Amino acid sequence: MRTWASPRGPWASLALASAAALGVGAGCVGTTDRSDFNEEIQARGGGLTSDLPSSAVDAVAASLRVDDFAVRTLTVTPLDGTVVLDVRDPAVPENLDRYVVHRGSVGQVEPIRLTSGDDLDTQTFRVSDVALDQVEAMVDTALAEFAADGYVTSLTIYRRADDTAGDIVITLALESPRAAGTALFTGDGDLIEVVRA
């Protein structure tokens, strides 16, 4: 089992330096037009780094006061820095709550209504079992297969329902000026396939 450790490597530094250079979050109102900012992020593969999901996991773990926890899904939207996690309550495992984390801060928590068909034992997985520290490598691999001018619009992690092994899958939604597609990876960060829409 993977031990959870928050990566703060060169990609995270690059993302912070990019934000600073663009005047993001520094009180530099009007310095960079929003469309220029979006184009700059797209030129850098969509701005998806390991820091986005990792900082969200850190924030939720601190809120729950645990080192590791289980989720049904984890979705990252890099352009606005939002991460949504459907979290299995460690104190009451039959409950699921949706955490919305924006740039490392928990913004809201809402209960999720489950149905009789929901089986959290087969639908959830521990965040420590996912290669969140390999996000940059996955982005590079996906874009090399997809398009040189492509970028990532979202990352979603879930457990396959149609797979009897219940494998964890990481999907990257891809866009370029001429195409859309999806890259599928294993929970360990190994490429399964890139599919064009």
Kinemage of the C-alpha trace (Angstrom):
@kinemage 1
@onewidth
@group {chain A} dominant
@subgroup {mainchain}
@vectorlist {calphas} color= white
{ca met a 1} P 0.000 0.000 0.000
{ca arg a 2} L 1.263 3.469 -0.914
{ca thr a 3} L 2.055 5.770 2.011
{ca trp a 4} L 0.411 9.143 1.643
{ca ala a 5} L 2.938 11.971 1.311
{ca ser a 6} L 2.168 15.382 -0.100
{ca pro a 7} L 4.460 16.100 -3.065
{ca arg a 8} L 5.852 19.589 -3.242
{ca gly a 9} L 8.332 19.092 -6.059
{ca pro a 10} L 9.459 21.188 -9.028
{ca trp a 11} L 6.052 21.036 -10.782
{ca ala a 12} L 4.360 22.571 -7.760
{ca ser a 13} L 7.002 25.301 -7.701
{ca leu a 14} L 6.476 25.868 -11.424
{ca ala a 15} L 2.713 26.185 -10.929
{ca leu a 16} L 3.191 28.705 -8.107
{ca ala a 17} L 5.777 30.647 -10.105
{ca ser a 18} L 3.426 30.717 -13.111
{ca ala a 19} L 0.593 32.025 -10.968
{ca ala a 20} L 2.854 34.694 -9.487
{ca ala a 21} L 4.130 35.733 -12.913
{ca leu a 22} L 0.564 36.049 -14.150
{ca gly a 23} L -0.496 38.087 -11.132
{ca val a 24} L -2.874 35.396 -9.878
{ca gly a 25} L -3.736 35.542 -6.181
{ca ala a 26} L -1.296 38.384 -5.563
{ca gly a 27} L -3.791 41.206 -5.533
{ca cys a 28} L -2.758 42.321 -9.015
{ca val a 29} L -6.227 43.161 -10.260
{ca gly a 30} L -6.275 43.895 -13.970
{ca thr a 31} L -2.702 42.735 -14.579
{ca thr a 32} L -3.715 39.757 -16.710
{ca asp a 33} L -6.880 39.431 -18.741
{ca arg a 34} L -8.807 36.251 -17.843
{ca ser a 35} L -8.754 34.981 -21.440
{ca asp a 36} L -4.980 35.570 -21.590
{ca phe a 37} L -4.619 33.645 -18.340
{ca asn a 38} L -6.717 30.752 -19.689
{ca glu a 39} L -4.631 30.644 -22.889
{ca glu a 40} L -1.410 30.593 -20.841
{ca ile a 41} L -2.699 27.711 -18.704
{ca gln a 42} L -3.789 25.772 -21.805
{ca ala a 43} L -0.343 26.308 -23.327
{ca arg a 44} L 1.085 24.612 -20.229
{ca gly a 45} L -1.044 21.499 -20.652
{ca gly a 46} L -4.029 22.835 -18.714
{ca gly a 47} L -2.226 23.691 -15.492
{ca leu a 48} L -2.853 20.280 -13.908
{ca thr a 49} L -0.187 19.377 -11.345
{ca ser a 50} L 0.032 16.901 -8.483
{ca asp a 51} L -0.322 19.801 -6.083
{ca leu a 52} L -4.043 20.306 -6.841
{ca pro a 53} L -5.316 16.853 -5.795
{ca ser a 54} L -2.624 16.465 -3.128
{ca ser a 55} L -3.438 19.719 -1.360
{ca ala a 56} L -7.154 18.826 -1.491
{ca val a 57} L -6.469 15.419 0.058
{ca asp a 58} L -4.353 17.114 2.747
{ca ala a 59} L -7.190 19.549 3.525
{ca val a 60} L -9.826 16.802 3.771
{ca ala a 61} L -7.519 14.583 5.873
{ca ala a 62} L -6.965 17.498 8.268
{ca ser a 63} L -10.715 18.133 8.421
{ca leu a 64} L -11.384 14.450 9.186
{ca arg a 65} L -8.352 14.223 11.505
{ca val a 66} L -7.079 11.082 9.759
{ca asp a 67} L -3.971 10.159 7.751
{ca asp a 68} L -5.847 8.300 5.006
{ca phe a 69} L -9.461 7.967 3.910
{ca ala a 70} L -11.653 6.378 1.238
{ca val a 71} L -13.389 8.127 -1.649
{ca arg a 72} L -15.866 7.069 -4.314
{ca thr a 73} L -14.674 9.702 -6.777
{ca leu a 74} L -12.129 12.486 -6.916
{ca thr a 75} L -12.450 15.124 -9.662
{ca val a 76} L -10.037 17.972 -10.397
{ca thr a 77} L -10.821 21.009 -12.567
{ca pro a 78} L -7.412 22.641 -13.010
{ca leu a 79} L -8.539 25.887 -14.614
{ca asp a 80} L -10.336 27.059 -11.465
{ca gly a 81} L -8.366 24.948 -8.966
{ca thr a 82} L -11.412 23.045 -7.703
{ca val a 83} L -11.300 19.468 -6.415
{ca val a 84} L -14.493 17.561 -5.563
{ca leu a 85} L -14.210 14.420 -3.444
{ca asp a 86} L -17.014 12.019 -2.505
{ca val a 87} L -15.620 10.888 0.836
{ca arg a 88} L -16.601 7.886 2.921
{ca asp a 89} L -16.975 9.053 6.502
{ca pro a 90} L -14.308 7.244 8.572
{ca ala a 91} L -16.464 7.560 11.702
{ca val a 92} L -19.677 6.344 10.016
{ca pro a 93} L -18.582 4.201 7.011
{ca glu a 94} L -22.112 3.863 5.608
{ca asn a 95} L -22.184 7.644 4.999
{ca leu a 96} L -20.757 9.513 2.006
{ca asp a 97} L -20.102 13.266 1.958
{ca arg a 98} L -19.141 15.587 -0.898
{ca tyr a 99} L -16.192 17.857 -0.130
{ca val a 100} L -15.535 20.819 -2.428
{ca val a 101} L -11.956 22.049 -2.058
{ca his a 102} L -10.778 25.208 -3.772
{ca arg a 103} L -7.010 25.684 -4.030
{ca gly a 104} L -6.338 23.662 -0.871
{ca ser a 105} L -9.174 24.996 1.315
{ca val a 106} L -12.355 23.065 2.099
{ca gly a 107} L -15.218 25.265 0.917
{ca gln a 108} L -18.248 23.116 1.612
{ca val a 109} L -19.283 19.671 2.784
{ca glu a 110} L -22.643 18.158 1.878
{ca pro a 111} L -24.146 14.733 2.639
{ca ile a 112} L -24.795 12.457 -0.347
{ca arg a 113} L -28.058 10.525 -0.423
{ca leu a 114} L -27.334 6.872 -1.195
{ca thr a 115} L -29.653 4.314 -2.771
{ca ser a 116} L -30.177 0.669 -1.886
{ca gly a 117} L -27.991 -0.236 -4.879
{ca asp a 118} L -24.960 1.629 -3.558
{ca asp a 119} L -22.259 -0.658 -2.181
{ca leu a 120} L -19.545 1.559 -0.747
{ca asp a 121} L -17.297 -1.435 -0.054
{ca thr a 122} L -16.969 -2.083 -3.805
{ca gln a 123} L -17.273 1.536 -4.989
{ca thr a 124} L -14.689 3.262 -2.799
{ca phe a 125} L -10.893 3.177 -2.607
{ca arg a 126} L -8.266 4.721 -0.341
{ca val a 127} L -6.515 7.859 -1.594
{ca ser a 128} L -3.186 6.303 -0.597
{ca asp a 129} L -3.775 3.644 -3.290
{ca val a 130} L -3.651 6.236 -6.093
{ca ala a 131} L -0.542 7.699 -7.747
{ca leu a 132} L -1.410 11.347 -7.071
{ca asp a 133} L 2.316 12.114 -7.157
{ca gln a 134} L 2.449 11.032 -10.835
{ca val a 135} L -0.031 13.567 -12.256
{ca glu a 136} L 2.553 15.538 -14.239
{ca ala a 137} L 3.943 12.364 -15.827
{ca met a 138} L 0.408 11.247 -16.744
{ca val a 139} L -0.339 14.635 -18.329
{ca asp a 140} L 2.894 14.488 -20.360
{ca thr a 141} L 2.194 10.910 -21.491
{ca ala a 142} L -1.426 11.671 -22.432
{ca leu a 143} L -0.585 14.796 -24.417
{ca ala a 144} L 2.289 13.056 -26.239
{ca glu a 145} L -0.254 10.483 -27.469
{ca phe a 146} L -3.069 12.983 -28.075
{ca ala a 147} L -1.818 16.293 -29.511
{ca ala a 148} L 1.160 18.595 -29.094
{ca asp a 149} L -1.189 21.576 -28.652
{ca gly a 150} L -3.559 19.703 -26.342
{ca tyr a 151} L -4.407 20.388 -22.725
{ca val a 152} L -6.231 18.713 -19.834
{ca thr a 153} L -9.620 20.061 -18.753
{ca ser a 154} L -10.234 17.651 -15.867
{ca leu a 155} L -8.997 14.602 -13.998
{ca thr a 156} L -11.387 12.043 -12.490
{ca ile a 157} L -10.560 9.001 -10.390
{ca tyr a 158} L -13.043 6.212 -9.708
{ca arg a 159} L -13.347 2.451 -9.339
{ca arg a 160} L -14.618 0.650 -12.440
{ca ala a 161} L -18.106 -0.754 -11.885
{ca asp a 162} L -17.969 -3.067 -14.911
{ca asp a 163} L -14.728 -4.671 -13.817
{ca thr a 164} L -14.979 -7.616 -11.431
{ca ala a 165} L -11.516 -6.748 -10.132
{ca gly a 166} L -12.770 -3.261 -9.263
{ca asp a 167} L -9.701 -1.574 -10.710
{ca ile a 168} L -9.078 2.081 -9.924
{ca val a 169} L -9.065 4.223 -13.077
{ca ile a 170} L -7.692 7.717 -13.575
{ca thr a 171} L -9.165 9.601 -16.541
{ca leu a 172} L -7.900 12.815 -18.087
{ca ala a 173} L -10.320 14.780 -20.273
{ca leu a 174} L -8.317 16.169 -23.191
{ca glu a 175} L -8.954 19.050 -25.577
{ca ser a 176} L -7.116 20.620 -28.493
{ca pro a 177} L -8.181 23.071 -31.207
{ca arg a 178} L -9.060 20.109 -33.463
{ca ala a 179} L -10.090 17.251 -31.184
{ca ala a 180} L -11.354 16.039 -27.828
{ca gly a 181} L -10.461 12.811 -26.116
{ca thr a 182} L -9.867 10.859 -22.931
{ca ala a 183} L -6.737 9.270 -21.522
{ca leu a 184} L -7.206 6.299 -19.179
{ca phe a 185} L -4.589 5.311 -16.612
{ca thr a 186} L -4.359 2.681 -13.900
{ca gly a 187} L -4.407 3.793 -10.280
{ca asp a 188} L -0.605 3.469 -10.358
{ca gly a 189} L -0.367 5.965 -13.219
{ca asp a 190} L 0.300 3.548 -16.103
{ca leu a 191} L -1.330 4.449 -19.434
{ca ile a 192} L -4.165 2.149 -20.549
{ca glu a 193} L -5.235 4.033 -23.690
{ca val a 194} L -5.969 7.408 -25.259
{ca val a 195} L -9.326 7.589 -27.028
{ca arg a 196} L -10.371 10.397 -29.368
{ca ala a 197} L -14.018 11.455 -29.184
